[in-house]
């Protein structure tokens, strides 16, 4: 009868068959030469770039520049035309004829009646047209730039790219000849693992030897290609609005507007009241008695009319 044991810790796995009529254990074979190092596997692709961090908040708006200077005042419109002067008051009525006497010297002319009141002032002429708009004042200097908004939060890191394929295993070296079992020497440093030798006849399982030292680490594989770019991170919150800029200087005064058109002539003032009656002239002296004294006064009267 025989027993088969599979040793899984060896690659490739080795099945060992124990037989009741097995001979003595053969000596440990010499370690076969180390197989060539397998080629380096291709570099794993670089993980995708993490999404871009959200945009930082917008900086506050700078203060408003100072107001430009005020334009110059437009020219004053032309004065409306002078209203028509009211009519002169009527001359006072002539005083009554003095009593007829001898033709004396003509009485002095009565004084001129008082001047009637000034007629009402005509309506004010229309306001002249507004002068053209003064030129816009120069733009005030730009306000200082507002502070830079806070940096948005860091975007999420992209996924790690897939691991590159493992390089092919180097070819197994030829199995060394079976050596005779010698005394166990001190444990040397662990050499590189040799290829698995051909399976010898199953001997009695010996004690497990001490674990050899770990072999040197293999060379680092080449860097894999860059991973795809991760999605863009969400936009950061809006920054606070900046303070209002200082008021710009006052714009220069606009040019004087053109003189407005002359207003229409006002209506004629109302006729003044009739002047007061002048005083009666003094009675002339009686003339000397003549021959035809009766007819003469009629003639003088006609002349006085």
Secondary structure, 3 states (H helix, E strand, C coil): CEEEEEECCCCCCEEEEEECCCCCCCCCCCCCCCCCCCCCCCCCCCCCECCCCCCCCCCCCCECCECCECCCCCCCCCCCCCCCCCCCCCCCCCCCCCCCCCCCCCCCCCCCCCCCCCCCCCCCCCCCCCCCCCCCCCCCCCCCCCCCCCCCCCCCCCCCCCCCCCCCCCCCCCCCCCCCCCCCCCCCCCCCCCCCCCCCCCCCCCCCCCCCCCCCCCCCCCCCCCCCECCCCCCCCCCCCCCCECCECCECCCCCCCCCCCCCCCCCCCCCCCCCCCCCCCCCCCCCCCCCHHHHHHHHHHHHC
